[in-house]
Amino acid sequence: MNWLDWGYLGIFLLMVLENVIPPVPSEVIMGLGGIAAGQGKMNFLLLVLVGTSGCILGNLFWYEIGRRYGYQRLRPAIDRWGRWLTMDWEDVEKLRRFFDRWGGITVFVFRFMPIGRTVISIPAGLLQMPFWPFVIYTAAGSAIWNTILVGAGYWLGASFETIDRWIAPGVVAIVVVAVLLYIWRVVTWKPRDQR
């Protein structure tokens, strides 16, 4: 039995899971949904709405964990693992001030990043971003991203291989660059008192 046989409920549940424990990337879920829409098996707009609803619920999971934990409780972790996190407490305070001012647009922009879409929910919660702005920016960014993915499936053809040939190399390149940047930052990072 194909997960698409579950219809919109299957899309919703997979998008929740994709944001909680990323078993399958949204590119696959929404791209294949777009193919189904192109074949007349699903409605394009309803598919985007259901996928976006799943994104919101999945991201609220990590937002709530961050909110309950609170950024002040990060201090022992920063003191202990600052080298591997490549930050000290002053960096956390700068991030908090940045998020107070630009948190909404940051959440919105991260919804388009293959490796940051879910991760940004944690600092949003940790830094106490208000609930409704978080939901609104998450919904707006996720709706645009899902529309692009459904549109790709709809227009690129009737097989996942076509979408995969376009999207997968870009996602892999972004992940490789992110890992290399992290390694470079760990190697070159010095605590503030040694700078």
LUMTOR-459990 format. One line per field, with one value per residue (C-alpha): z, x, y; residue number from 1; residue in three letters. Coordinates in pm, 1 decimal, padded with zeros to 6 digits, always signed. Example, Ala and Ser with C-alpha at 12.3 -4.5 7.8 and 13.67 -1.06 7.14 Angstrom:
REM LUMTOR-459990
w: +00780.0,+00714.0
u: +01230.0,+01367.0
v: -00450.0,-00106.0
num: 1,2
residu: ALA,SER
***
This chain:
REM LUMTOR-459990
w: +00000.0,-00104.2,+00153.8,-00106.5,-00068.2,+00271.0,+00081.7,+00259.8,+00602.5,+00491.2,+00365.9,+00692.7,+00914.3,+00709.4,+00719.2,+01098.7,+01124.5,+00877.7,+01111.6,+01433.9,+01339.1,+00968.4,+00832.0,+00481.6,+00339.8,+00252.4,-00102.1,-00147.1,+00034.5,-00129.9,-00462.8,-00493.2,-00377.0,-00660.3,-00908.4,-00776.0,-00817.7,-01173.2,-01243.6,-01101.6,-00789.8,-00543.4,-00529.9,-00557.4,-00305.0,-00054.1,-00075.1,+00008.0,+00293.7,+00445.2,+00407.4,+00564.5,+00856.4,+00915.3,+00908.2,+01166.6,+01405.6,+01369.0,+01427.5,+01732.0,+01890.1,+01883.7,+01962.6,+02277.9,+02387.6,+02348.0,+02525.4,+02823.4,+02850.1,+02829.4,+02715.6,+03067.7,+03127.8,+02833.8,+03035.5,+03182.9,+02835.4,+02683.2,+02960.8,+02911.6,+02534.6,+02404.5,+02188.3,+01999.3,+01986.4,+01879.8,+02109.3,+02452.7,+02666.9,+02510.8,+02173.0,+02321.4,+02450.3,+02105.8,+01950.0,+02196.8,+02110.2,+01738.2,+01779.6,+01977.9,+01676.8,+01373.9,+01500.9,+01277.4,+00950.3,+01056.9,+01111.6,+00777.7,+00584.1,+00750.0,+00623.4,+00280.5,+00397.8,+00356.0,+00682.3,+00891.6,+00851.9,+01170.4,+01367.8,+01379.7,+01591.8,+01886.0,+01925.8,+01857.5,+02160.5,+02372.7,+02315.3,+02393.4,+02053.3,+02097.4,+01996.5,+01729.0,+01538.9,+01537.7,+01394.5,+01135.1,+01008.3,+01009.5,+00815.2,+00559.1,+00491.9,+00489.5,+00254.0,+00002.6,+00030.3,-00004.4,-00302.4,-00473.2,-00402.6,-00508.8,-00817.2,-00900.0,-00877.4,-01077.0,-01359.8,-01376.8,-01462.0,-01350.4,-01165.0,-00852.2,-01041.4,-01236.4,-00918.9,-00748.8,-01039.5,-00988.4,-00610.4,-00457.0,-00583.6,-00444.9,-00105.5,-00089.0,-00182.2,+00089.9,+00353.3,+00251.2,+00266.3,+00608.4,+00747.9,+00610.0,+00756.3,+01093.6,+01088.9,+00991.7,+01273.4,+01534.2,+01423.4,+01420.8,+01717.6,+02030.2,+02350.4,+02380.8,+02656.5,+02424.0,+02127.5
u: +00000.0,+00136.8,+00137.6,-00038.5,-00332.9,-00383.7,-00456.4,-00447.9,-00426.9,-00110.3,+00041.0,-00048.1,+00097.4,+00416.6,+00470.9,+00426.5,+00678.7,+00915.4,+00935.6,+00962.3,+01195.2,+01277.3,+01236.1,+01146.5,+01229.6,+00945.3,+01082.6,+00974.8,+00640.9,+00517.8,+00684.3,+00505.1,+00185.6,+00235.7,+00269.0,-00061.7,-00216.2,-00084.8,-00252.9,-00582.8,-00569.0,-00531.6,-00625.7,-00323.5,-00442.2,-00576.1,-00246.7,-00051.2,-00290.2,-00266.6,+00112.8,+00149.4,-00074.3,+00151.3,+00458.1,+00305.7,+00215.9,+00556.2,+00743.0,+00529.4,+00668.7,+01027.4,+00915.1,+00740.8,+01044.7,+01261.3,+01007.4,+00978.8,+01355.4,+01427.4,+01748.3,+01878.2,+01909.8,+02151.6,+02429.9,+02574.4,+02570.9,+02743.6,+03003.4,+03070.5,+03039.4,+03098.9,+03387.0,+03166.9,+02877.1,+03127.6,+02971.5,+03002.8,+02735.8,+02782.8,+02701.3,+02376.7,+02287.5,+02357.8,+02137.7,+01859.8,+01879.3,+01882.5,+01580.7,+01393.1,+01424.3,+01434.1,+01289.2,+00982.1,+01164.6,+01436.3,+01178.6,+01016.4,+01346.1,+01458.1,+01144.6,+01313.9,+01641.6,+01681.3,+01873.3,+01730.9,+01354.4,+01295.2,+01603.4,+01499.6,+01196.4,+01423.2,+01584.6,+01246.2,+01110.4,+01424.6,+01427.0,+01054.5,+00934.2,+00560.4,+00337.9,+00119.7,+00399.8,+00585.4,+00280.5,+00214.3,+00574.8,+00598.5,+00272.5,+00371.9,+00718.7,+00597.1,+00309.0,+00547.2,+00796.2,+00520.2,+00371.5,+00712.2,+00749.1,+00395.4,+00441.1,+00766.2,+00589.4,+00295.2,+00500.3,+00810.1,+00632.2,+00496.1,+00791.7,+00989.8,+01315.5,+01255.0,+01214.9,+01501.6,+01732.8,+01660.0,+01637.5,+01862.7,+02197.6,+02113.8,+02015.3,+02332.7,+02549.9,+02391.8,+02442.3,+02807.6,+02876.0,+02706.1,+02917.1,+03239.4,+03152.1,+03084.8,+03419.7,+03600.2,+03424.7,+03516.4,+03881.7,+03912.4,+03685.4,+03835.0,+03651.2,+03586.2,+03844.8,+04115.5,+04031.9
v: +00000.0,+00339.8,+00623.2,+00837.2,+00596.9,+00763.6,+01084.4,+01416.9,+01253.7,+01072.0,+01399.1,+01574.0,+01299.3,+01269.7,+01645.7,+01643.4,+01357.7,+01524.6,+01821.7,+01618.7,+01331.4,+01396.2,+01039.9,+01158.5,+01501.3,+01736.0,+01752.4,+01389.3,+01415.0,+01734.1,+01660.0,+01325.8,+01496.2,+01744.6,+01458.8,+01319.7,+01666.5,+01682.9,+01349.3,+01478.9,+01258.4,+01546.6,+01912.6,+02145.8,+02408.7,+02157.7,+01969.1,+02286.9,+02367.3,+02018.2,+02005.4,+02349.2,+02248.4,+01948.2,+02175.8,+02408.3,+02126.3,+01958.0,+02283.9,+02363.2,+02045.6,+02183.6,+02538.6,+02415.0,+02212.4,+02522.2,+02742.8,+02509.9,+02468.5,+02843.0,+03000.9,+03075.0,+02699.4,+02685.8,+02846.6,+02522.3,+02362.8,+02666.5,+02665.7,+02295.4,+02249.1,+02600.9,+02481.2,+02234.3,+02475.1,+02745.7,+03000.6,+03150.4,+03315.0,+03657.7,+03501.2,+03365.2,+03711.5,+03861.4,+03594.8,+03679.6,+04051.0,+03966.2,+03738.3,+04002.6,+04231.5,+03998.3,+03668.4,+03666.9,+03728.3,+03482.0,+03206.7,+03295.2,+03278.9,+02954.4,+02780.8,+02774.3,+02616.2,+02240.3,+02193.3,+02476.0,+02457.4,+02261.2,+02364.6,+02732.0,+02637.5,+02552.3,+02897.2,+03057.3,+02872.7,+02910.7,+03285.7,+03315.1,+03431.6,+03505.0,+03213.5,+03375.4,+03550.4,+03216.9,+03039.6,+03313.1,+03329.8,+02949.0,+02920.3,+03185.3,+03042.9,+02682.6,+02764.2,+02922.5,+02633.3,+02372.0,+02555.6,+02542.8,+02170.1,+02082.6,+02298.9,+02117.8,+01783.2,+01913.1,+02062.8,+01843.3,+01525.3,+01197.2,+01044.0,+01121.1,+01064.3,+01384.7,+01590.5,+01411.4,+01494.5,+01867.4,+01899.4,+01630.5,+01770.8,+02115.2,+01974.1,+01761.7,+02062.4,+02278.1,+02004.8,+01955.5,+02330.9,+02354.4,+02066.8,+02217.8,+02559.5,+02399.8,+02214.1,+02535.3,+02722.9,+02456.9,+02460.1,+02840.2,+02927.4,+03082.0,+03175.7,+03548.6,+03590.6,+03456.2,+03676.0
num: 1,2,3,4,5,6,7,8,9,10,11,12,13,14,15,16,17,18,19,20,21,22,23,24,25,26,27,28,29,30,31,32,33,34,35,36,37,38,39,40,41,42,43,44,45,46,47,48,49,50,51,52,53,54,55,56,57,58,59,60,61,62,63,64,65,66,67,68,69,70,71,72,73,74,75,76,77,78,79,80,81,82,83,84,85,86,87,88,89,90,91,92,93,94,95,96,97,98,99,100,101,102,103,104,105,106,107,108,109,110,111,112,113,114,115,116,117,118,119,120,121,122,123,124,125,126,127,128,129,130,131,132,133,134,135,136,137,138,139,140,141,142,143,144,145,146,147,148,149,150,151,152,153,154,155,156,157,158,159,160,161,162,163,164,165,166,167,168,169,170,171,172,173,174,175,176,177,178,179,180,181,182,183,184,185,186,187,188,189,190,191,192,193,194,195
residu: MET,ASN,TRP,LEU,ASP,TRP,GLY,TYR,LEU,GLY,ILE,PHE,LEU,LEU,MET,VAL,LEU,GLU,ASN,VAL,ILE,PRO,PRO,VAL,PRO,SER,GLU,VAL,ILE,MET,GLY,LEU,GLY,GLY,ILE,ALA,ALA,GLY,GLN,GLY,LYS,MET,ASN,PHE,LEU,LEU,LEU,VAL,LEU,VAL,GLY,THR,SER,GLY,CYS,ILE,LEU,GLY,ASN,LEU,PHE,TRP,TYR,GLU,ILE,GLY,ARG,ARG,TYR,GLY,TYR,GLN,ARG,LEU,ARG,PRO,ALA,ILE,ASP,ARG,TRP,GLY,ARG,TRP,LEU,THR,MET,ASP,TRP,GLU,ASP,VAL,GLU,LYS,LEU,ARG,ARG,PHE,PHE,ASP,ARG,TRP,GLY,GLY,ILE,THR,VAL,PHE,VAL,PHE,ARG,PHE,MET,PRO,ILE,GLY,ARG,THR,VAL,ILE,SER,ILE,PRO,ALA,GLY,LEU,LEU,GLN,MET,PRO,PHE,TRP,PRO,PHE,VAL,ILE,TYR,THR,ALA,ALA,GLY,SER,ALA,ILE,TRP,ASN,THR,ILE,LEU,VAL,GLY,ALA,GLY,TYR,TRP,LEU,GLY,ALA,SER,PHE,GLU,THR,ILE,ASP,ARG,TRP,ILE,ALA,PRO,GLY,VAL,VAL,ALA,ILE,VAL,VAL,VAL,ALA,VAL,LEU,LEU,TYR,ILE,TRP,ARG,VAL,VAL,THR,TRP,LYS,PRO,ARG,ASP,GLN,ARG
***
